[in-house]
Amino acid sequence: MKKKIYLLIAAFTVITVINACKKLDVPVESQYVKSNFPSTTADYTALVGTIYSNLSSSFAVNYWRMQELSTDEAIIPARDGNFDDGGQYRQLHYHSWTFDHPNVIGIWQWGFSGINTCNRLLTVIDGSNSSATLKASYTAEIKAMRALYYYFMMDLYGNVPIITTFPVATPPANQPRAKVFQFIESELLSVLQQLPSKTNTLSTNTLQYGRPTKGMVFALLEKMYLNAGVYTGTTRYQDVVTMADSVQKNPNYTLDGKFRDIFLPTNGPQVNETIFAIPYDQQIPGNQFTRFGFFYYLAQAYGFNVGLSIAMSTTPEFYNRFNIPGDARTKTWLVGPQFYPDGNGGFTPQPVYYPNTTTQVVITPDLILVPPKPMDVGNTIASQAEGVRSIKYYPDPAIIQATRLNGNDVPVFRLADVYLMKAEAILRGASATTVNGQMQDPLTLVNKLRARAGAQFASSIDLTGLLDERARELSWEAWRRNDLIRYGLFEKEYPLPNDVLKLNTDVTRRIFPIPSTELKTNPNLVQNPGY
């Protein structure tokens, strides 16, 4: 059973959703005012629904693309001009985006739409006649979600405005990234004690699922501290370990027995290691991974028959990291001769043939470009099969058939990442600690994940090896850009055969530009360096 608390939230939400944020002081019509504000827990739960519906609307498509298509982990090449879409995917790949790139504009609006919604609700709650307990609880929830939105914006755009009021009286100016970091940190620490902890009761966890908990705050702070050198210029590796310990001390966070179960269409609050996820299902489909990253000629073998893109894949260089004997994580990729799935994550002996032929479908890792069209592999049968496809978010035929989008929940924070962040901090100089009677050294933490995946144990681990381990464990989870910037590898080029374009290696590309639309409507904004 896959219950989603904010399906109920979305169903009963009566607040108008802010769909755009071209002006940061856009007035919003709402039937909730101080005089008629609801007073029950159910009322409050319905009220906060717009925060989550906004979050799910773009996280697993456009936000994901900014974090992954700008790296070696994911690529959408054109195929004889098809799927070029004005060059937007190519611009992400080569770091040649401008301040009017559709994702640059759209995700800024998405992020500040979420922030403005939080500010609006906080203003109404503050003036309501509800009980102090309810007000404190939901204020903490909303502030934690605002902090999460701010983290996404700080990570992508760097120097963003800090807005805490609604409506906004004066168009806000940018703030230095370090100040935004400090604001997020202080907000999270201020609400920590008012947030719930994960329990050992599924019904309780179901009510909390997709909503902030103490574990989410610890994991988000851990991510911030791991990247503090990038965000503020000052490293905080020991704080990474402290936050990881805080997550691990809750015994209700444990690694799930099978890696693939974390990402199935049936994933949800029963997944033990999920700390915070974006829920999707039949009512709220929204992750793109089958529509854009599956291979069209396999659709019928997997039980559906709808129009899909054949474009999105990983790069050969990234896929080469999946080279450990016995590693179940390698099975999240479609590559080589293709066979019918057995429904349990494996395959039958029955080959999948191209329609009306006896030619077996074979997916090849290489992406061989065909000039003069830029980042184009051509559109022959053979070139369509170029590029290893991800099947980490296993498709549900019923949902795919109805919507072309997946209903799998997408994790934002999970225990495996907590382990890997902690291991990296120790390798970078933090002291190891003992949690629940076990010493937490990097090799032990990495081998916990390898044991779960059935992979050959590592005999040693260094920073380079840990980055590869993060690639294997966290592929398609929107952390690759973050990792490469922290490692100083975001500008490393992996040219494809016959490539006539070059990666823009200017380090200012580590943050995206302030969108053109915002500069036009808010004269107090200053463009990021390099743009």
MARVO-836292 format. One record per residue (C-alpha): x, y, z. Coordinates in steps of 0.5 Angstrom, whole numbers, plus 500, padded with zeros to 3 digits. Layout:
VEXPA   X   Y   Z
VEXPA   X   Y   Z
...
//
This chain:
VEXPA   X   Y   Z
VEXPA 500 500 500
VEXPA 503 507 498
VEXPA 499 512 502
VEXPA 501 519 500
VEXPA 499 525 506
VEXPA 500 530 501
VEXPA 495 527 496
VEXPA 490 529 501
VEXPA 493 536 502
VEXPA 493 537 495
VEXPA 485 535 495
VEXPA 483 539 500
VEXPA 488 545 499
VEXPA 483 552 497
VEXPA 489 556 497
VEXPA 491 559 490
VEXPA 497 556 488
VEXPA 503 561 486
VEXPA 505 559 479
VEXPA 510 564 477
VEXPA 514 569 481
VEXPA 517 574 476
VEXPA 515 579 481
VEXPA 517 578 488
VEXPA 511 582 491
VEXPA 506 579 486
VEXPA 499 579 490
VEXPA 496 573 492
VEXPA 488 572 493
VEXPA 486 567 498
VEXPA 480 566 502
VEXPA 484 565 508
VEXPA 484 571 512
VEXPA 486 572 520
VEXPA 478 573 521
VEXPA 476 566 518
VEXPA 483 562 519
VEXPA 482 555 520
VEXPA 483 552 527
VEXPA 484 544 526
VEXPA 490 540 525
VEXPA 486 537 518
VEXPA 485 545 516
VEXPA 492 546 517
VEXPA 494 540 513
VEXPA 490 542 508
VEXPA 493 549 508
VEXPA 500 547 507
VEXPA 498 543 501
VEXPA 501 549 496
VEXPA 508 548 499
VEXPA 508 541 497
VEXPA 504 541 490
VEXPA 509 547 488
VEXPA 515 542 490
VEXPA 513 536 486
VEXPA 511 540 480
VEXPA 518 541 477
VEXPA 523 538 482
VEXPA 524 531 478
VEXPA 524 535 471
VEXPA 527 542 470
VEXPA 530 542 477
VEXPA 533 535 476
VEXPA 535 537 469
VEXPA 539 543 471
VEXPA 543 539 477
VEXPA 544 533 472
VEXPA 544 535 465
VEXPA 550 540 467
VEXPA 554 534 468
VEXPA 557 527 466
VEXPA 551 523 469
VEXPA 546 525 464
VEXPA 545 528 457
VEXPA 540 529 452
VEXPA 543 529 445
VEXPA 539 531 439
VEXPA 538 525 434
VEXPA 538 528 427
VEXPA 535 535 430
VEXPA 530 531 434
VEXPA 530 533 441
VEXPA 534 539 440
VEXPA 529 543 443
VEXPA 532 550 441
VEXPA 539 547 444
VEXPA 537 548 451
VEXPA 540 541 453
VEXPA 546 542 449
VEXPA 547 549 453
VEXPA 546 545 459
VEXPA 551 540 457
VEXPA 557 545 455
VEXPA 555 550 460
VEXPA 553 555 455
VEXPA 547 557 458
VEXPA 545 564 458
VEXPA 540 568 463
VEXPA 534 567 458
VEXPA 535 559 458
VEXPA 528 556 460
VEXPA 530 552 466
VEXPA 534 558 469
VEXPA 528 562 469
VEXPA 523 557 470
VEXPA 527 554 476
VEXPA 528 561 479
VEXPA 520 562 479
VEXPA 519 555 482
VEXPA 523 556 488
VEXPA 521 563 489
VEXPA 514 561 488
VEXPA 515 556 494
VEXPA 518 561 498
VEXPA 513 566 497
VEXPA 508 561 499
VEXPA 511 559 505
VEXPA 512 567 507
VEXPA 504 568 505
VEXPA 502 562 510
VEXPA 507 564 516
VEXPA 503 571 515
VEXPA 496 569 516
VEXPA 498 564 521
VEXPA 502 569 525
VEXPA 495 573 526
VEXPA 490 567 527
VEXPA 487 565 533
VEXPA 489 558 533
VEXPA 492 555 539
VEXPA 499 556 540
VEXPA 501 549 540
VEXPA 498 548 533
VEXPA 501 555 530
VEXPA 508 553 533
VEXPA 508 546 530
VEXPA 506 549 523
VEXPA 510 555 523
VEXPA 516 550 524
VEXPA 514 546 518
VEXPA 513 551 514
VEXPA 520 555 516
VEXPA 523 548 514
VEXPA 520 548 508
VEXPA 522 555 506
VEXPA 529 553 508
VEXPA 529 547 503
VEXPA 527 552 498
VEXPA 532 557 500
VEXPA 537 551 499
VEXPA 536 549 492
VEXPA 536 557 490
VEXPA 543 558 494
VEXPA 546 552 491
VEXPA 543 553 484
VEXPA 544 561 484
VEXPA 548 563 489
VEXPA 547 570 491
VEXPA 539 570 492
VEXPA 535 575 495
VEXPA 532 573 503
VEXPA 525 574 503
VEXPA 521 573 509
VEXPA 515 577 509
VEXPA 509 577 505
VEXPA 507 582 501
VEXPA 514 585 499
VEXPA 514 592 500
VEXPA 520 593 496
VEXPA 524 589 491
VEXPA 529 585 495
VEXPA 537 586 493
VEXPA 541 580 492
VEXPA 545 577 499
VEXPA 552 574 499
VEXPA 551 567 498
VEXPA 555 566 505
VEXPA 549 570 508
VEXPA 544 566 505
VEXPA 547 560 508
VEXPA 547 563 515
VEXPA 540 564 514
VEXPA 538 557 512
VEXPA 542 554 518
VEXPA 539 559 523
VEXPA 532 557 521
VEXPA 533 550 521
VEXPA 536 550 528
VEXPA 531 554 530
VEXPA 525 550 528
VEXPA 529 543 530
VEXPA 525 541 536
VEXPA 518 543 534
VEXPA 519 538 528
VEXPA 517 530 529
VEXPA 522 524 529
VEXPA 521 518 525
VEXPA 518 513 529
VEXPA 517 505 528
VEXPA 510 506 527
VEXPA 508 506 519
VEXPA 502 510 520
VEXPA 505 515 524
VEXPA 511 515 519
VEXPA 505 516 513
VEXPA 503 522 516
VEXPA 510 525 516
VEXPA 512 522 509
VEXPA 514 528 504
VEXPA 514 533 510
VEXPA 520 535 514
VEXPA 522 532 520
VEXPA 528 532 525
VEXPA 532 527 520
VEXPA 531 532 514
VEXPA 534 538 518
VEXPA 540 534 520
VEXPA 541 531 513
VEXPA 540 538 510
VEXPA 545 541 515
VEXPA 550 535 513
VEXPA 549 537 506
VEXPA 550 544 507
VEXPA 556 543 512
VEXPA 559 538 507
VEXPA 559 544 502
VEXPA 560 550 506
VEXPA 567 551 503
VEXPA 564 552 496
VEXPA 558 556 499
VEXPA 562 560 505
VEXPA 569 559 504
VEXPA 570 556 510
VEXPA 570 548 511
VEXPA 566 545 517
VEXPA 567 538 516
VEXPA 566 536 523
VEXPA 559 539 523
VEXPA 558 534 517
VEXPA 560 528 522
VEXPA 555 531 528
VEXPA 549 532 523
VEXPA 550 524 521
VEXPA 551 522 528
VEXPA 544 525 529
VEXPA 541 522 524
VEXPA 544 515 525
VEXPA 542 515 533
VEXPA 535 515 531
VEXPA 534 507 530
VEXPA 528 508 525
VEXPA 533 510 520
VEXPA 536 503 517
VEXPA 538 501 510
VEXPA 533 497 506
VEXPA 535 490 504
VEXPA 534 491 497
VEXPA 537 497 493
VEXPA 532 497 488
VEXPA 526 497 493
VEXPA 528 504 494
VEXPA 526 506 487
VEXPA 520 502 485
VEXPA 513 505 484
VEXPA 511 502 490
VEXPA 516 506 494
VEXPA 513 510 500
VEXPA 513 511 507
VEXPA 515 504 508
VEXPA 522 505 505
VEXPA 526 505 512
VEXPA 532 509 509
VEXPA 528 515 506
VEXPA 529 521 510
VEXPA 525 526 505
VEXPA 522 524 499
VEXPA 518 528 493
VEXPA 512 523 493
VEXPA 509 522 486
VEXPA 503 517 484
VEXPA 497 516 479
VEXPA 494 523 482
VEXPA 501 526 482
VEXPA 505 523 477
VEXPA 511 528 475
VEXPA 518 525 475
VEXPA 520 524 467
VEXPA 525 518 468
VEXPA 521 513 463
VEXPA 518 518 458
VEXPA 525 521 457
VEXPA 530 516 459
VEXPA 527 509 457
VEXPA 528 506 450
VEXPA 522 506 446
VEXPA 522 500 443
VEXPA 522 496 449
VEXPA 516 499 451
VEXPA 511 494 449
VEXPA 516 488 453
VEXPA 515 492 459
VEXPA 507 493 459
VEXPA 505 499 456
VEXPA 505 502 449
VEXPA 505 510 449
VEXPA 509 515 445
VEXPA 516 516 449
VEXPA 522 520 448
VEXPA 528 516 446
VEXPA 533 521 448
VEXPA 536 521 455
VEXPA 542 517 457
VEXPA 548 517 461
VEXPA 555 518 458
VEXPA 560 512 457
VEXPA 565 516 462
VEXPA 560 516 467
VEXPA 557 509 466
VEXPA 564 506 466
VEXPA 564 507 474
VEXPA 559 501 474
VEXPA 564 496 474
VEXPA 564 492 481
VEXPA 563 485 481
VEXPA 556 483 483
VEXPA 553 490 484
VEXPA 546 490 484
VEXPA 546 498 482
VEXPA 549 496 475
VEXPA 542 493 474
VEXPA 539 500 474
VEXPA 542 501 467
VEXPA 539 498 460
VEXPA 545 496 456
VEXPA 547 491 451
VEXPA 542 485 449
VEXPA 535 487 451
VEXPA 531 481 454
VEXPA 523 481 457
VEXPA 523 483 464
VEXPA 521 478 469
VEXPA 517 483 474
VEXPA 522 482 480
VEXPA 528 486 477
VEXPA 531 481 473
VEXPA 530 478 466
VEXPA 527 472 462
VEXPA 531 469 457
VEXPA 526 471 452
VEXPA 530 477 447
VEXPA 526 483 445
VEXPA 526 484 438
VEXPA 525 490 434
VEXPA 518 490 431
VEXPA 517 485 425
VEXPA 524 483 425
VEXPA 528 478 429
VEXPA 533 483 430
VEXPA 534 483 438
VEXPA 535 490 441
VEXPA 542 492 443
VEXPA 543 498 447
VEXPA 550 501 446
VEXPA 554 505 451
VEXPA 558 510 446
VEXPA 555 516 444
VEXPA 558 518 437
VEXPA 556 525 434
VEXPA 555 526 427
VEXPA 557 533 425
VEXPA 555 538 423
VEXPA 549 538 427
VEXPA 551 540 434
VEXPA 551 534 439
VEXPA 547 530 435
VEXPA 548 522 434
VEXPA 543 521 428
VEXPA 537 518 428
VEXPA 538 511 425
VEXPA 536 505 428
VEXPA 543 504 431
VEXPA 544 511 433
VEXPA 537 511 437
VEXPA 540 505 441
VEXPA 546 509 443
VEXPA 547 511 450
VEXPA 546 507 456
VEXPA 539 508 459
VEXPA 537 509 467
VEXPA 531 504 469
VEXPA 533 506 477
VEXPA 526 509 477
VEXPA 522 502 475
VEXPA 516 504 470
VEXPA 509 502 473
VEXPA 505 500 466
VEXPA 499 503 468
VEXPA 501 510 470
VEXPA 506 510 464
VEXPA 500 508 460
VEXPA 496 514 463
VEXPA 500 520 463
VEXPA 507 518 460
VEXPA 510 520 467
VEXPA 513 516 473
VEXPA 509 515 479
VEXPA 515 513 483
VEXPA 517 517 489
VEXPA 524 521 488
VEXPA 528 521 494
VEXPA 532 528 496
VEXPA 535 525 503
VEXPA 536 518 505
VEXPA 541 514 509
VEXPA 546 512 504
VEXPA 547 519 502
VEXPA 548 521 510
VEXPA 553 515 510
VEXPA 557 517 504
VEXPA 557 525 506
VEXPA 560 523 513
VEXPA 565 518 510
VEXPA 568 524 505
VEXPA 568 529 511
VEXPA 572 524 515
VEXPA 577 523 509
VEXPA 577 531 508
VEXPA 580 531 516
VEXPA 574 530 521
VEXPA 575 526 526
VEXPA 571 519 526
VEXPA 566 517 531
VEXPA 562 512 535
VEXPA 555 511 534
VEXPA 551 505 537
VEXPA 557 502 539
VEXPA 560 502 532
VEXPA 566 506 529
VEXPA 564 510 523
VEXPA 570 510 519
VEXPA 570 511 511
VEXPA 571 504 509
VEXPA 566 501 514
VEXPA 561 506 511
VEXPA 562 505 504
VEXPA 562 497 505
VEXPA 555 498 509
VEXPA 552 500 502
VEXPA 556 495 498
VEXPA 554 489 502
VEXPA 547 491 501
VEXPA 548 492 493
VEXPA 551 485 493
VEXPA 558 488 491
VEXPA 565 486 492
VEXPA 567 490 498
VEXPA 572 495 498
VEXPA 579 494 501
VEXPA 581 501 501
VEXPA 577 508 500
VEXPA 580 515 498
VEXPA 577 521 496
VEXPA 577 519 488
VEXPA 574 512 490
VEXPA 569 516 494
VEXPA 566 520 489
VEXPA 565 514 484
VEXPA 562 511 490
VEXPA 557 517 490
VEXPA 556 516 483
VEXPA 554 508 483
VEXPA 549 509 489
VEXPA 546 516 488
VEXPA 546 516 480
VEXPA 539 520 478
VEXPA 538 523 485
VEXPA 540 530 483
VEXPA 547 531 487
VEXPA 552 530 481
VEXPA 553 537 480
VEXPA 553 539 487
VEXPA 559 533 488
VEXPA 563 535 482
VEXPA 563 543 484
VEXPA 565 540 491
VEXPA 571 536 488
VEXPA 573 542 483
VEXPA 571 537 477
VEXPA 565 541 474
VEXPA 569 544 469
VEXPA 573 537 467
VEXPA 571 535 460
VEXPA 569 528 457
VEXPA 569 530 449
VEXPA 564 525 445
VEXPA 567 522 439
VEXPA 567 527 433
VEXPA 565 533 438
VEXPA 566 540 435
VEXPA 563 544 441
VEXPA 567 545 447
VEXPA 565 545 454
VEXPA 565 552 457
VEXPA 571 551 463
VEXPA 570 558 466
VEXPA 569 557 474
VEXPA 563 562 474
VEXPA 559 557 471
VEXPA 559 553 478
VEXPA 552 558 479
VEXPA 547 560 474
VEXPA 545 567 472
VEXPA 540 571 475
VEXPA 534 570 470
VEXPA 533 576 465
VEXPA 526 576 467
VEXPA 528 578 474
VEXPA 533 583 472
VEXPA 528 587 468
VEXPA 522 587 474
VEXPA 527 588 480
VEXPA 532 593 479
VEXPA 535 592 486
VEXPA 538 585 483
VEXPA 545 585 481
VEXPA 547 579 476
VEXPA 552 574 478
VEXPA 559 574 476
VEXPA 561 572 469
VEXPA 554 573 466
//
